[in-house]
């Protein structure tokens, strides 16, 4: 269990009987007051005061090897035994309180390896990468085809990345099946056979959607990935749309809404977290946001009745991430969706009730870079309510821009803390899937 980061250490001692009794009572009755550092209504967690299990004086890290020392028990195992994260969120709050602003902002960065190493494509860890990861302790790394060579190389690369991060990394890839396949197209399917575009399976029912996702997840977890940027929850409602096309599960809204939950459960069964993309829906656009602005001309009511169906279904099925696209929804906002507070916070977080991690689409796409600097794009994205920034055009400028926005009170540090909380809790979920 030494791979459990935020580094948990085993010390000698015993769990106080009173602590166990308190936890059992909480489990039985499920009702308790909100306390300092606790969000009982969201996380289902209690802060245990005046016991040896959570002594306040040891939660601020003295070095990178002893981030979360807990006397008496390896807390992760104890949590599993009582089947509730009673102490985990309290621990998370303590950890966040000990993090500097730089470290917190870096946790919100989801980069590709070349964001960290500018001089060459990364296929193995070298001193330059290790130094950059120490300087910018990012929250996640997304690999691309150029980072993948062989099965052995990929497993070693992902393990070394994880081993060199003080906090567990999200390790992700775009692996949808069909044309968007970074791993299986190059290394094959460890379960045998090929997985085509999801659209080609639309008439075969939920069990096939589940099995395809399970196999993809099985392949990714085999190498050490813990997150897939899939499934595509967009609906191919516009035949002229080329950016989504057969990546979608269907061209019918209700059918996509039936299939997406099976895919979510399939990815989880395969051992990885999953991502619904590209909210609020990219399947009805004429343009491709990789190369410029893409527009959605439907009204908000139209979106709620159509595009939102598959996203709601995926959220209800337990999707972990939602990726917000760059499309401009003219009825709601005049800026890209992932920079719009009306779309990210008001609609996705509040109206749809999504409580997981919200991430932007890649900020290296021309729909962003044609208009915004790396720093401004990151500031707008966080102000809109995104928890994580995918592929900032310039990592240093993105991090420093957000830090300055906090210092200038453009972004509240409490909002940064809230995002980091979601990230750390989701990483705990990823660990439990291993």
Secondary structure, DSSP 8 states (H G I E B T S, - for coil): -TT-TTTEEE-S----HHHHHHHHHHHHH------TT--HHHH------SSGGG-GGG-S-SSTT-TEEETTS-HHHHHHHHTS-TTHHHHHHHHHHHS-HHHHHHHTEEEEHHHH--SS--SS--HHHHHHHHHS--SEEE--GGG---HHHHHHHHHHHHHT-SS--EEEE-EEETTEESSHHHH--TTSS----GGGGTTS-HHHHHHHHHHHHHHHHHHT--EE---B------TT--SSGGGSS-SSHHHHHHHHHHHHHHHHHTT-EEEEEEET--TT-SS-TTSS--EE---HHHHHHTTHHHHHHHHHTT-SEEEE---EETTT-SS-GGG-HIIIIIIIIIIS---SEEEE--TTSHHHHTT--HHHHHHHHHHHT-SBEES-SSHHHHHHHHHHHHHTTSS-HHHHHHHHHHHHHHHHHHHHH-
